Amino acid sequence: MLLFNFLKLQLNLYVSCIFKGEIMKRSHGPRSDTRHKYKAYKKLKITEILQEFKIGERVAIVTNPSYHRGMPFRRFHGKVGEIVGKRGRSYLVRFKDGGKEKVQIISPAHLKSLTQ
């Protein structure tokens, strides 16, 4: 009987926590809400990582979900920008987000050249 009362008490606590929303907090990590945005599986090619860009060249920010290093924030996926510098292996890309001009450090695996 004592065990039954204990289990009943535990169940009541669990149910009350569910209705209060205290069980698990929602994750707000850098890849949250990207289920459809990063859905297309793209096999990583070494040429994508080693590609070179010139300063002033226009590029599209196309995030490659299989390469995590130098990945831009999910909001910037699909934006078009301009290369303004190089930092290590990555590039400084300037683009407009809303009404502001922003500069991000992005790996070449996440960039696609628009000039031909």
C-alpha positions in Angstrom: 0.0 0.0 0.0 2.9 2.3 0.8 4.4 1.7 -2.6 1.1 2.4 -4.3 0.7 5.7 -2.5 4.3 6.7 -3.4 3.7 5.9 -7.1 0.4 7.8 -7.1 2.2 10.8 -5.6 4.9 10.6 -8.2 2.4 10.4 -11.0 0.5 13.5 -9.6 3.8 15.4 -9.5 4.6 14.4 -13.0 1.2 15.4 -14.4 1.3 18.7 -12.6 4.7 19.5 -14.0 3.5 18.7 -17.6 0.6 21.2 -17.3 2.9 23.9 -15.8 5.4 23.3 -18.6 8.3 22.6 -16.2 9.5 19.3 -17.6 11.9 20.4 -20.4 12.8 23.8 -21.7 12.9 24.4 -25.5 16.4 24.5 -27.0 17.4 27.7 -28.7 20.7 26.5 -30.1 22.4 27.7 -33.3 20.8 25.0 -35.4 17.3 25.0 -33.9 14.4 25.6 -36.4 16.6 24.3 -39.4 14.8 21.1 -40.1 13.7 22.1 -43.6 16.3 24.7 -44.2 19.2 22.3 -43.9 17.2 19.2 -45.1 19.0 18.6 -48.4 21.9 16.3 -47.7 24.9 17.5 -49.4 28.1 15.4 -49.6 31.2 17.4 -48.7 33.7 17.9 -51.5 37.3 18.9 -50.8 37.1 21.4 -53.7 34.4 23.3 -51.9 36.6 23.8 -48.8 39.6 24.8 -50.9 37.9 27.2 -53.3 39.4 30.7 -53.6 37.5 34.0 -53.9 38.8 37.5 -54.8 38.1 40.6 -52.7 35.1 42.3 -54.2 33.6 39.1 -55.7 29.8 38.6 -55.1 28.9 35.4 -53.4 25.7 33.6 -52.1 25.7 32.3 -48.6 24.5 28.7 -49.0 25.0 26.7 -45.8 26.4 23.2 -46.2 25.0 21.3 -43.2 27.6 18.5 -43.4 30.5 21.0 -42.7 30.2 22.7 -39.3 33.3 24.8 -39.2 32.7 28.4 -40.2 29.0 27.9 -40.5 26.9 31.1 -40.7 23.9 31.7 -38.6 20.7 30.2 -40.0 19.1 33.6 -40.8 21.9 34.4 -43.3 21.2 31.3 -45.4 20.4 32.4 -49.0 21.7 36.0 -48.6 23.9 37.5 -51.3 27.0 39.4 -50.2 30.5 40.7 -51.2 33.9 39.4 -50.1 35.7 42.2 -48.2 38.7 40.3 -46.8 40.2 37.0 -45.7 40.8 35.7 -42.2 42.7 32.5 -42.0 41.0 30.1 -44.4 37.6 31.9 -44.1 36.3 35.0 -45.8 34.8 38.2 -44.5 31.5 38.6 -46.3 29.5 41.9 -46.1 25.7 41.8 -46.8 22.5 43.5 -45.8 20.3 42.0 -43.2 17.1 44.1 -42.7 18.3 47.7 -42.9 21.8 47.0 -41.4 25.0 46.1 -43.2 26.7 43.1 -41.5 30.1 41.4 -41.9 30.4 37.7 -41.1 33.4 35.3 -41.1 32.3 32.4 -43.3 34.1 29.3 -44.4 34.4 28.8 -48.2 32.4 25.6 -48.0 29.3 27.8 -47.3 29.9 30.2 -50.1 29.0 30.0 -53.8 30.4 32.4 -56.4 27.9 34.5 -58.4 30.4 36.1 -60.8 31.2 34.2 -63.9 
